[in-house]
Amino acid sequence: MTNDVLTYMHGLGQAARDASRVLASASTAQKNNALLATAQELEQASQSLLAANAKDMAAGRANGLDDAMLDRLELTPKRIEEMIEGLRQVAALPDPIGEIQDMRYVPSGIQLGKMRVPLGVIGIIYESRPNVTVEAASLCLKSGNATILRGGSEAIHSNQAIAECIVRALATTGLPATAVQVVATTDRAAVGALITMPEFVDVIVPRGGKGLIERISREAKVPVIKHLDGVCHVYVDEFADAKKAIRVADNSKTQRYAPCNAMETLLVHSSQTESVLKPLVAIFQEKGVELRGCSRCLEHFADAMQPATEEDWHAEYNAPILAVKILDSLDEAINHINTYSSQHTDSIITENYTHSRTFLTRVDSSSVMINASTRFADGFEYGLGAEIGISTDKLHARGPVGLLGLTSEKYIVFGDGHIRG
Amino acid sequence: MTNDVLTYMHGLGQAARDASRVLASASTAQKNNALLATAQELEQASQSLLAANAKDMAAGRANGLDDAMLDRLELTPKRIEEMIEGLRQVAALPDPIGEIQDMRYVPSGIQLGKMRVPLGVIGIIYESRPNVTVEAASLCLKSGNATILRGGSEAIHSNQAIAECIVRALATTGLPATAVQVVATTDRAAVGALITMPEFVDVIVPRGGKGLIERISREAKVPVIKHLDGVCHVYVDEFADAKKAIRVADNSKTQRYAPCNAMETLLVHSSQTESVLKPLVAIFQEKGVELRGCSRCLEHFADAMQPATEEDWHAEYNAPILAVKILDSLDEAINHINTYSSQHTDSIITENYTHSRTFLTRVDSSSVMINASTRFADGFEYGLGAEIGISTDKLHARGPVGLLGLTSEKYIVFGDGHIRG
């Protein structure tokens, strides 16, 4: 069986590699037409999508999936509408491929610049969320990449129904039907194959829990654009405007608890204990946020806080829990962040020019903010149009990853018979 | 013993990680001063460098190193001069770190852009060429990265002598002495440790033969910027100017045989057999280049060529040997290149506008050229000032890698108390 899966995956890989050659020089119109045709197919097939999803939901319930998983698995008319709208938005984005930049003459007389090109074949591994199938496929297609999608096995019927729509849409536009392929087996060996065939796959983008991503990173023989965790900080500086500090810290934590860009640790300069931390404690208490404080916090707010342990400084709660620490300098804050942050997003609240510059330079995170909520760290807020994920890597793509993160550049050289002397 | 090496390497790693925090916000002047001070130390220490190198050379001869290896290992007064000159050139390059780009307001009212930052800690693994120690250290230092250098064991005395100069130079400039560390053991376990400690090392740059690089890529748990091979093509199009074609093909092959950007396969449109290939065959014969041709070549030039086998189309000779193929269309040429090229550098010779655009778009290599010698694909020729290597990867850095390839970008956000609604 495993051998069959390997053969099957290599087949998908070869087909994707071949399709990627065609996609790389597909016109913007062809790619947009395929996206809009997919939108139309989804619209027309919405009843059969719902029916396929009902099978997955029934099996999921029978297999005891929890409510959160069932929620992510479910397709509703509204969610299908959102997928369709997403396709139209990606079609409306500018096409990055073929863009030529910085053409300049160098002393030898050749003219030299860079052209933006697709990466080639992208493998996406994700949990049982059928909308990711459409989202990921659309970004890969727009950026001229062939893609192999491997969603969670609980969503197999939904994903296959979506795949049929995409294949029909591709057929109408003259692009290869294998430009987007959805893995049709739930055998786990398919994931192992997908991440170990560098001859066919140029990069893997895993989307899901930290455990999944760590395992894939460890076992992959192909580069991985990964998003591990979001342990985000807000530091209220000695020179913070108290109103802004309260507003931003509150929003960073409570606007939504689950996202990776929500604040998990609040750092407060000791001089702001009364002016900022005290009113914030009241707000968080009212909103039902559990507070875990350092020993100095407990001196002031013993009634409102539990003691924080070493694990709390590392924790990504994604929940109404917040770690709080009082400290005495910008230096201490930066050191805490560079030690415990997951290098996702960290923000300083300050009116001091030098402190803002120091924080900006020394904090080593993918988004570093001044007087702004960490919740802004997101591809849509950043104007990328859409995002395939948020990278916590430093190489290639860092922070929210949009279409550009799915591309590379090649050097191009124009000569007139130039030779090297 | 291996445990000792692990402990030793983790010590270097921790020290490098700590140093990288300081280096990341070091001023341009500090970094340049360190480079110029290193130049001065090398100058003053040239006698002891030559003495240390003499030990390596004696041991190398005793151990039967071949002439090419001994040549790469040797330090001469002229080579020390070149290392010193290289340091001054890197000091003169603009500092990429801290550069802020594209600050723009997005609809929420935050202002958003990107700041260029170092990668952090770079591990360099290379063969027994002491000049690489200085070259790699200087590029890493200028780009604000801490570096751990592991040169070939045959160069251990030379590398330690160079390391002493760098450490003395760093001490005069207030930068951490551990900003540049040269591994002091020849135990091979050190390489294994260096490539498997992602907590301390952000990227590995191996420099050396394909075997070394493949092994490192396979075993590394850290991203690798790698240069595998250079199977470069020149395609003489139906619409080529014969004079330019002859000039460029000759230069691409014979200007130097060893470099990775030298042509290894010549593709000629059948209509150019008499006008271009015939005179080229004469030139190559005169220069002693062994020719291996396809069956159609042999029909025309049986006296001048051996038959090419399938392996010849894959071969990186780095020697006066050339594979030659006659074909009938641009399509055939592009397909041949996308099948056999190592995606390093490929050039078309043509006067046809549409053919030039098609080649540029469809050839998937790190440098794609029109009417120019493949020999131009090089960091110095491209104006990067210096190069740490040529990447055959698509992610992160592609083609000649200069200072920018050793950096990343982070998003920076300026607000005035902005929160997400």
Interface residues (C-beta under 8 A of the other chain):
Chain A: R21 A24 S25 G98 R104 V106 P107 S108 I110 L112 M115 V117 L119 G120 D202 V203 R218 K221 P223 D241 K243 K244 R247 V248 D250 N251 S252 Q255 N338 S347 I349 T358 L360 T361 R362 D364 S365 S366 S367 V368 M369 I370 N371 A372 S373 R375 F376 A377 E381 Y382 G383 D393 K394 L395 H396 R398 G399 P400 S408 E409 K410 Y411 I412 V413 F414 G415 D416 G417 H418 I419 R420
Chain B: R21 A24 S25 G98 R104 V106 P107 S108 I110 L112 M115 V117 L119 G120 D202 V203 R218 K221 P223 D241 K243 K244 R247 V248 D250 N251 S252 Q255 N338 S347 I349 T358 L360 T361 R362 D364 S365 S366 S367 V368 M369 I370 N371 A372 S373 R375 F376 A377 E381 Y382 G383 D393 K394 L395 H396 R398 G399 P400 S408 E409 K410 Y411 I412 V413 F414 G415 D416 G417 H418 I419 R420
